[in-house]
Amino acid sequence: MLRNENVNINKRILAKILSKIPWDIWEKIVEKEPEWQNMECFFLPYGFGPFATLMLATGLNDYQLKGKAEIVYWPKIRTVLNNSILTPPKSPDDLYNLLEPFYQKERFKINKIERLYRFLKSSLASQLWVSTPQKVSADFLDIWNKLAEIMHQNPQDKTIVFAMKCLGISLLIAKEYRFDFSPIPVPVDLRVRKFTNLLGFNPSSDDDVRDFWSDILSIIRRRDSRITMIHLDSLVWQISSMNKYELQKYFIDLGIPRIGEYLCTLLQL
């Protein structure tokens, strides 16, 4: 059997396995993401608009970190911003002043501070600051394209699509579910590439990785159209580096142990 046939079989098997995950479990998977776990505490004191602006700004700079994002990035941002719960920022300028010292200590600090400045000084940040969940939901894809334009990037670039995932999470925290995430691809990072390789596929480009996971998502969505790349990426990112026992425990903790067993068999763990 040709190698690409094996890959296509694995793709269909994985999609079939993941299609068995109930909707309420997909919600729990997203809630396990470090950006949700560490940033949700700012939602109520900030209010939606400033919180959404914060999520987008920090999502844009989640790259080339000093270690794992769940250890060195999101928890440290939470610590930096803890005092602002009592005195929330009143403008994007205030938010810039809160975050800029953190990025001064980061890798590629010049680039990250410039990116922070470019976004928070933009008209998009000003509009988002005073926006509502319903407005952001309605304008979601326009925001995606406008953000890429402001940052002088391709809309499919990892940092842009991940920032949009963070904005999507801000909507989910606000219990707004009506935004359209369907055209936005997977953020292609090392974890996503690693899991893609585990399935026997060695892509030659980021576009190949995006197409691979878009195909899987389209099959999953035939069963439940509420599932988006936010959910699928969250799962892949969380489990990509797990060994057999960690993977089994992950799904046992979610209350769906059979999914872990199926995945261990597929991945030959």
C-alpha positions as CSV (number, residue, x, y, z in Angstrom):
1,M,0.0,0.0,0.0
2,L,1.4,3.4,-0.9
3,R,2.4,5.7,1.9
4,N,-0.1,8.4,1.1
5,E,-2.9,5.8,1.2
6,N,-1.8,4.9,4.8
7,V,-1.8,8.6,5.7
8,N,-5.4,9.0,4.3
9,I,-6.5,5.9,6.3
10,N,-5.0,7.3,9.5
11,K,-6.6,10.6,8.8
12,R,-10.1,9.1,8.5
13,I,-9.6,6.8,11.5
14,L,-8.5,9.8,13.6
15,A,-11.5,11.8,12.5
16,K,-13.8,8.9,13.3
17,I,-12.3,8.6,16.8
18,L,-12.5,12.3,17.6
19,S,-16.1,12.4,16.2
20,K,-17.0,10.3,19.2
21,I,-16.0,13.1,21.7
22,P,-19.2,14.7,23.1
23,W,-19.7,18.4,22.8
24,D,-19.5,19.1,26.5
25,I,-16.1,17.4,26.6
26,W,-14.8,19.5,23.7
27,E,-15.8,22.5,25.8
28,K,-13.8,21.2,28.7
29,I,-10.8,20.6,26.4
30,V,-10.7,24.3,25.4
31,E,-11.1,25.3,29.0
32,K,-7.9,23.4,29.8
33,E,-5.9,25.7,27.5
34,P,-3.3,27.8,29.4
35,E,-4.7,31.1,27.9
36,W,-8.1,30.2,29.3
37,Q,-6.8,29.0,32.6
38,N,-4.6,32.0,33.3
39,M,-6.5,34.8,31.7
40,E,-10.2,34.2,32.6
41,C,-9.7,35.9,35.9
42,F,-9.4,39.3,34.1
43,F,-12.7,38.9,32.2
44,L,-15.1,40.3,34.9
45,P,-12.9,43.1,36.3
46,Y,-11.8,44.3,32.8
47,G,-15.1,43.9,31.0
48,F,-15.4,42.3,27.6
49,G,-13.8,44.9,25.3
50,P,-10.6,45.4,27.3
51,F,-10.4,41.7,28.0
52,A,-10.7,40.8,24.3
53,T,-8.1,43.4,23.5
54,L,-5.8,41.8,26.1
55,M,-6.3,38.3,24.7
56,L,-5.6,39.4,21.1
57,A,-2.5,41.4,22.1
58,T,-0.9,38.6,24.2
59,G,-1.9,36.0,21.6
60,L,0.1,37.9,18.9
61,N,3.3,37.5,20.9
62,D,3.0,33.8,21.9
63,Y,6.0,32.7,19.8
64,Q,9.8,32.0,20.3
65,L,9.3,31.6,24.1
66,K,11.8,30.8,26.8
67,G,10.1,27.5,27.4
68,K,6.6,25.9,27.4
69,A,3.8,28.5,27.0
70,E,1.9,26.9,29.9
71,I,4.9,27.6,32.2
72,V,6.8,30.6,31.1
73,Y,4.3,32.7,29.2
74,W,0.6,32.7,30.3
75,P,1.2,32.3,34.0
76,K,3.8,35.0,34.0
77,I,1.5,37.4,32.2
78,R,-1.1,36.7,34.8
79,T,1.3,37.5,37.6
80,V,2.3,40.8,35.9
81,L,-1.3,41.8,35.5
82,N,-2.6,40.6,38.9
83,N,-2.6,44.1,40.4
84,S,-4.6,45.4,37.5
85,I,-7.6,43.4,38.7
86,L,-8.2,46.2,41.3
87,T,-7.4,49.0,38.9
88,P,-8.1,47.8,35.4
89,P,-6.6,49.6,32.4
90,K,-8.8,52.3,31.0
91,S,-7.4,52.4,27.4
92,P,-5.2,50.4,25.0
93,D,-2.4,52.8,26.0
94,D,-2.8,51.7,29.6
95,L,-2.7,48.1,28.6
96,Y,0.5,48.8,26.6
97,N,2.1,50.3,29.7
98,L,1.2,47.3,31.8
99,L,2.5,44.7,29.3
100,E,5.6,46.5,27.9
101,P,7.9,45.7,30.9
102,F,7.0,42.0,30.6
103,Y,8.1,41.9,27.0
104,Q,11.3,43.8,27.8
105,K,12.5,40.6,29.5
106,E,11.3,38.2,26.7
107,R,13.2,36.7,23.8
108,F,13.1,38.9,20.6
109,K,12.0,41.7,22.9
110,I,12.4,44.4,20.2
111,N,10.1,42.6,17.8
112,K,7.6,41.8,20.5
113,I,7.4,45.3,21.9
114,E,7.0,46.6,18.3
115,R,4.2,44.1,17.7
116,L,2.5,45.1,21.0
117,Y,2.8,48.8,20.0
118,R,1.5,48.3,16.5
119,F,-1.6,46.5,17.6
120,L,-2.5,48.5,20.7
121,K,-2.0,51.8,18.9
122,S,-4.2,50.7,16.0
123,S,-7.8,51.7,15.3
124,L,-8.7,48.0,15.6
125,A,-7.6,47.9,19.2
126,S,-9.5,51.1,20.0
127,Q,-12.7,49.7,18.4
128,L,-12.3,46.4,20.1
129,W,-11.8,48.1,23.5
130,V,-15.4,49.5,23.4
131,S,-17.0,46.6,21.6
132,T,-19.5,43.9,22.7
133,P,-19.4,40.1,22.3
134,Q,-22.2,40.3,19.8
135,K,-20.4,42.9,17.7
136,V,-17.1,41.0,17.7
137,S,-18.9,37.8,16.9
138,A,-20.6,39.5,13.9
139,D,-17.3,41.1,12.7
140,F,-15.0,38.1,13.5
141,L,-13.7,37.4,10.0
142,D,-13.3,41.1,9.2
143,I,-11.2,41.4,12.4
144,W,-9.1,38.5,11.2
145,N,-8.2,40.2,7.9
146,K,-7.8,43.6,9.5
147,L,-5.5,42.2,12.1
148,A,-3.3,40.6,9.4
149,E,-3.2,43.9,7.5
150,I,-2.2,45.9,10.6
151,M,0.6,43.4,11.5
152,H,1.8,43.2,7.9
153,Q,1.3,39.5,7.8
154,N,-0.5,36.8,6.0
155,P,-3.9,35.9,7.6
156,Q,-2.8,32.2,7.7
157,D,0.4,32.9,9.6
158,K,0.7,31.1,12.9
159,T,0.8,34.2,15.1
160,I,-2.3,35.7,13.4
161,V,-4.4,32.6,13.6
162,F,-3.4,31.9,17.2
163,A,-4.3,35.5,18.1
164,M,-7.7,34.9,16.6
165,K,-8.0,31.7,18.6
166,C,-7.4,33.8,21.7
167,L,-10.0,36.2,20.6
168,G,-12.4,33.3,20.0
169,I,-11.7,32.1,23.5
170,S,-12.5,35.5,24.9
171,L,-15.9,35.1,23.2
172,L,-16.4,31.6,24.6
173,I,-15.6,32.9,28.1
174,A,-18.3,35.6,27.5
175,K,-20.6,32.8,26.4
176,E,-20.9,34.1,22.9
177,Y,-20.9,31.2,20.4
178,R,-22.2,32.6,17.1
179,F,-18.9,33.7,15.5
180,D,-17.6,32.0,12.4
181,F,-14.2,30.3,12.9
182,S,-14.5,27.9,10.0
183,P,-12.1,29.5,7.5
184,I,-9.4,30.0,10.1
185,P,-6.7,27.2,9.9
186,V,-4.8,25.4,12.6
187,P,-1.9,27.5,14.0
188,V,1.1,25.5,12.7
189,D,3.6,25.1,15.5
190,L,6.0,22.4,16.7
191,R,3.4,20.5,18.6
192,V,0.9,20.4,15.7
193,R,3.7,19.3,13.4
194,K,4.8,16.6,15.8
195,F,1.4,15.1,16.1
196,T,1.0,15.3,12.3
197,N,4.2,13.3,12.0
198,L,2.9,10.7,14.5
199,L,0.1,10.0,12.0
200,G,2.6,9.1,9.4
201,F,2.5,12.4,7.4
202,N,5.6,14.4,6.9
203,P,4.4,17.6,5.3
204,S,6.7,19.7,3.1
205,S,5.0,23.0,4.0
206,D,2.8,24.7,6.5
207,D,0.0,24.7,3.9
208,D,0.2,20.9,3.8
209,V,-0.3,20.8,7.6
210,R,-3.2,23.2,7.4
211,D,-4.9,21.2,4.7
212,F,-4.4,17.9,6.7
213,W,-6.1,19.2,9.8
214,S,-8.8,21.1,7.8
215,D,-9.7,17.7,6.2
216,I,-10.0,16.1,9.7
217,L,-12.1,19.0,11.0
218,S,-14.5,18.8,8.1
219,I,-15.2,15.1,8.9
220,I,-15.7,15.8,12.6
221,R,-18.1,18.7,11.8
222,R,-20.3,16.4,9.8
223,R,-21.4,15.0,13.2
224,D,-21.3,18.3,15.2
225,S,-21.0,21.6,13.3
226,R,-20.3,23.5,16.6
227,I,-16.8,22.1,16.7
228,T,-14.2,24.5,15.3
229,M,-10.4,24.6,14.8
230,I,-10.3,26.2,18.3
231,H,-11.4,22.8,19.8
232,L,-9.3,20.6,17.5
233,D,-6.1,22.7,17.9
234,S,-6.6,22.7,21.7
235,L,-6.8,18.9,21.8
236,V,-3.8,18.4,19.5
237,W,-1.7,20.9,21.3
238,Q,-2.4,19.4,24.7
239,I,-1.8,15.7,23.8
240,S,0.9,16.0,21.2
241,S,3.8,15.2,23.5
242,M,2.1,12.7,25.8
243,N,3.3,9.1,26.2
244,K,0.9,6.2,26.4
245,Y,0.1,6.5,30.1
246,E,-0.2,10.3,30.0
247,L,-2.6,10.0,27.1
248,Q,-4.7,7.4,28.8
249,K,-4.9,9.4,32.0
250,Y,-5.8,12.6,30.0
251,F,-8.9,10.9,28.6
252,I,-9.8,9.1,31.8
253,D,-9.8,12.5,33.6
254,L,-12.2,13.7,30.9
255,G,-14.5,10.7,31.4
256,I,-13.9,9.2,28.0
257,P,-11.3,6.5,28.5
258,R,-12.1,4.7,25.3
259,I,-10.9,7.6,23.2
260,G,-7.5,7.3,24.8
261,E,-7.4,3.6,24.1
262,Y,-8.3,4.2,20.5
263,L,-5.7,6.9,20.0
264,C,-3.0,4.7,21.6
265,T,-3.8,2.0,19.2
266,L,-3.8,4.4,16.2
267,L,-0.5,6.0,17.2
268,Q,1.1,2.6,18.2
269,L,2.0,3.8,21.6
